[in-house]
Amino acid sequence: MKKLILAFMFASFFLSAQEETKDYTKNVATIDSTIETLYTVISGDKGFERNWDLFKHLFHANAKLIATGKNEDGKTVVRYMSPDDYINTSGKWLVENGFHEVEINREVQTFGHITQVFSTYESFRTKTDDQPFMRGINSIQLLNDGERWWIINIYWMQESEEFPIPKAYLPQQ
């Protein structure tokens, strides 16, 4: 009887573990699906929890998120983060403030298994905001290993008065 109970418990655990495993294959099948998932997973209204498992699934094991900007002294600096670092430093802020990042233009260059994407974005607190509170460009490097797309790096810079987004990277009208 003990063996039967143990077998039942093991089977129940195994089945529940399988049910919890999400299949994110379609999210990384193409460049479009990978980038669309990136923007979707970090976006949400105030109080909306992000799907950080899906976020981490987008990135190669050694991927970096690299923010650039000016420090208090006006010197241009970069900050290197792993996906986990990004979650730890920005995750709470995204939920507490609301954040929707929307791609408004994309320039793609591919050679072999590597792709470079210049993705121009606008950021809003809610989906109903009329004007973005921030704009910038994400430079996204991707790798296709023959099975899926991996984000290798995201390197970004916000627009400023000193560096407005060039017209070539804005939607053509």
Number of C-alpha atoms within 10 A of each C-alpha: 6 7 8 9 10 11 12 12 12 12 12 12 12 11 11 11 10 10 9 8 8 9 8 13 14 11 20 23 15 15 20 12 14 22 21 15 19 20 16 16 18 21 25 22 18 16 13 14 17 19 12 14 11 16 18 17 16 23 24 16 13 10 20 21 21 18 16 14 15 11 10 6 6 8 9 10 10 15 11 16 18 17 22 15 13 14 18 12 12 12 16 14 14 22 18 13 14 20 21 23 23 19 18 14 16 16 13 12 10 12 7 7 11 15 18 17 19 19 21 25 23 19 19 21 20 17 15 7 11 8 10 15 11 14 21 20 24 22 19 19 20 25 20 17 10 7 9 16 26 23 26 19 24 22 18 20 19 18 18 12 6 6 10 11 17 8 8 9 17 16 10 7 3
